[in-house]
């Protein structure tokens, strides 16, 4: 018997029936996107939400997330809304030099508040499903109380964790997951882990022990991304006031929180080496600090159009070449 079947037995199965939760206006799905320094969590959640509401037209989706900038970057599908979680953690460089939300430096009261909001969200909505993106415990463990409530009281029909395929080297990830409680959270609180990737490229299940050392059912979904540009190449060029026939290079840094070095290097070292008729559109990203964005605009030239944000998928589709950060969504959409 699979771990998901075992977890589905007992008092939880009765509460998981449609009559046990508010379903008069359609099923409710709760998603958690802990975005702080990037856009990837929210991007994946909005992609899933759009698919859910397409398949189940009366479904309602609530995405709980920290960043208004991330939520505002992507168009929400119908019957989808965002619960903004308070966030007073600063962006900064961690001990390995990676820019991220420095949660440990935040006043603990806000972590407790987020945990309580998530707890109440699950308790009030009694959702048909909970999808947690990429952080099984939530950032700093802030999802644990809500997940334990859902498991203990049978408040959710299904609890699912969506994982991008590569979290890091296995010899780093496996002991980290064992040490910080991620492995036990996956085994004890989740029915299913959805792996957003292709095992022929990277066998996430085998590398991280999912379904073996960590007793959770695994479904490999393939890559998860939006592949349909909403603007034609002609519309992109018209909106950005670009010459019709000029070779176009799209340069993006995702959220932009840690992208200023890449973009500045492109402007100063790469753009001058392109053909004289080539134009580059530099998309800084909504989370790039204002001072860094203004610095990019100062070094940009007529051949490098620097904008805060744009429809990156349509821009990439219109471009002759793409330069981007190595994030999950950026790479998937570019390819």
N, C-alpha and C positions, 0 to 999 in steps of 0.2 A: 504494500500500500504506500502511495506516495506521501511525502510530508504534507502536501497541500490537502490531501484527503483527510489525514489525521487532524490537521488544524481545523477542518471544516466541520468536525463532529461536535456534539455536545450542545450547550445552550446557544452557541453562536449561530447555528444553522436556523433555529426558530426566529431569532431576531433579524436574520438576514433576508427573510421573506419580504416581498414588496409591500405587504400590508403593515409591516412593522416600522416603516419609515415614511416620511412625507413624499408620496409619489403621485398625488393627484395631478400634478402638472408635469409629470415625467421624472425619470430617474435623475438623481443628483450624483455627480462625480466630484470629488475633492482632489486637487493636485497641489503639490508642494514644490516650489521652485525657489531655491535659496539664493538667487542671484545677488551678488554683491559687487564683484569685480568684473563680471562678464555678463553675456547675454544668453549663453548656451542653455541654461536650465529653462528659462522662460521661452526660448525659441522652441525647444522640444515640446514643452507643455502646450503651447499654442498650436503646434502642428498636430499633436494628438487630439486636442480639443476640437480642432476643425474636422478631423476625421470622425470623431465620436458624434458630433452634432450633425454631420452629413449622413451617417448611417442611422442614427437615432434622432430624428428631427425634434423630438420634445425633450431631449436630455438637457440638463443644466450643468454647467461646469463652473466651479469656483477654484481659481488658482491663487494660492497663498504665496506671497513673495515679498522680499524686502525692498526691491528697487522700483520706484515709479518710472525711472528712465527706461529700465528694461521693459516694463509693462507697456509703456507708451510707444516703444519702438516698433512693435508688431501689431498689426490690426487684429483685434479680437474677433473670433467668429460669433455669430448670433447665439444668444442664450449663454454667453460666457462672461464672467466678470472676475475682477481681481480683488482679493483682500490684501490691503497694504499692511505689512507688519512693520512695527517701529524699528528703526535701525540707526544707532548712534555709534557704530563701530567705524573707525576711519579706514580708508584705503592706505596701504603702505607696503613696504617690502618686508617679507618674512626672513627667517634666518638663512634661507637658501637663495634669497634675492628675487623671489617671485612676488609680484604685486598681487595682493589679495586683501580681503576684509580681515582686519586684525581684531578678531572677535574677543581674544583674551584681554584686550585693553579696554573693552567696553564696560560700562557700569553694569554689573550683573543683574540689576533690576530689569533691564530691557530684555535680557534673555529669558528671565522668568515670566515677563509679560507676554512675550511671543509664545512661549510654551503654553501659557494659560489660554491665549486666544486660539491656538490650534486645538487645544483640548476641548474648548467650548464649541469650536466649529464642528468637530466630529460629533460631539454630544448632541448638538442641536439638529444637524442635518441628517445624521444616521445614513451615510451615503451608500449607494449601490457599490461604489468602488473608491478606493484611495490609491492614487499614484504618486509616489515620491520619486523625484528625479535625482538620481546619481549620488545622493547622500542618504544612505539608509537610516541613519540616526537623526537626520536634520543637522544643520550646522550647530556645532556645540551640543548636540543631543537634544535640540529643542523640539523635535517631533516625537521623542520617545513616550512622553506621557500620553499624548493623543493616540499613538499606536497601541500602547498597552491598554488604554481604555477601550478602544475598538475591539481588540482581541478578547479582553476579559468579559465585556458586556455584549459581545456579538453585534456591534453597532455598524459594521461594514460588511457588505456582501463579499468583497474581495479586497485584499491588500497587496499591492503590486509595487515593486521597485523597478524603475527603468534605469539601466546602466549603459553609459556609452562604452564601447567595446574595450578601449585601452585606458586604464586608470594609472598605469605606470608599470615599471618592471615588476615581475612577480616576486622577486626576492625582496622587494620593498613593500609591495601592497599586501602580501599575505601576512607577514608578521605585524604590519600596522593594523590590519583589520582584526587580527586576533587580540592585539593589545588594547585597542580603543573601543572594543565592543561591537564593531560593525559586523563581524562574523556571527556573533550570537544574536544580534538584532535581525539579521537576514533569516537565520534559522528559526527563531522563535516567534517573530512578529509578522512575517510575510508569507503569503501563499505562493507567490511567483516572482521570479526575477526575469524581466525582459531585457535581453542583451541586444543593444542597437548596433549590430555589426555582422560580419561575415566570418564564420570560423575558418574558412580557407585562408583568410588574410591574417586573423589573429584569433586563436581559440581561447576566448575569454573563460569559458566554462572550465577547461582543463587547466589553464594557467593559474587561476585564482581558486580552484577547488570548489566551484559552484556545483551543487548537486551531489557532491561526494563529501569532502571535508566539511562543507557548509550544506546542511540538509535543507535545501530549498529547491522547488521545481524551477526549471530554466526553460525559457522559450527564446530562441534566437530569431529575431524579427527581420534581420537585414537592416541596412542603414535607414535612419529616420531623418527625412529632410523634405523641404518644400522644393519641388523641382519645376514649378510652373511660374515663370515670370509674369507679372501683372501689367507690365508696360512693354510695348514693342521697342526695338532698337531705335526706330525713328522718333518715338515719343521721348525716349531717354535723351537723345541728342537735342531735340527741340527744347525740352525742359531745362537742360543744362547749358543751352546756347553753345553747342559744339558744332564745328564744321561737319557737313554731311559725309564727306569722304575721308576725313582724317583718321589714321589708325588710332584706336582708343585703347588705353591701358587703364584698367580698374585697379585701384590700390586701396585695400581696406585693412583695418586692424580690429575687426569685431567691435567690441564695446569701446575700444580706445583707451581703456584704463591703463594698459601697459604697452600701448602701441606707438608712442611718440618717437622712440629711437628708430624703429623700422621705417616710419613714414618720413622722418627727417633725412634719414640716410638715402631713401629712394629719391627724394627731391634734389639732394645735393650731389649724389654720386651716380645715380642711374639715369634720371631724366635728361641731363645734359648730353648723354651718349646716344640718345634715341634720334631717329631721323627728324629733320627740322619740322616736318609737317605733323608729327605725332603729338597727341594731347593726352594728358593724364588727369584722371579724376581721383583725388585723394579724399577718402571718406574717413574723417577723424574718429567718429563714434561718439555716442551720447554720454559716455562716462569719462571721456578724456578731460582732465583738469583744464579750466579755462586758460590758464597761463600757457600751458603746453599747446593748446589749440591756437592761441594767438601767435605763438612763436612759429608754428607751422605756416600760418597765413603770411607772416612777414617774409619767410624765405621762399614761399611759393612764387611762381612767375606766371606769365600768360599761358605757358604751356602746361602748367600744373594748377588745376582748379581745386582748391581746398574747400571742402564743405563739411559741415558738422555731421549731417546724416543724409541718407538717401536710401532708396529701394535697392539694396545691394544685389539681390537676386536678378533684378532686371538689368542693373548696371553690368554685372558679370556676363549676362547673356548677350549684351550688346558689344562687349569688348573683344579686341583682338588678342589681348593678353591680360593676365591677372596676377597681381602680387598680393599675398594675404598672410595673416598670421596662421599658425598651424592648429587652430581650434577645430573642434568636431564639426560644427555647423558650417564654418567658412570653407573647410576642405570639401565636405560633402556637396555643398551647393556649387562650389566652383567646378568640381569634377563633373 
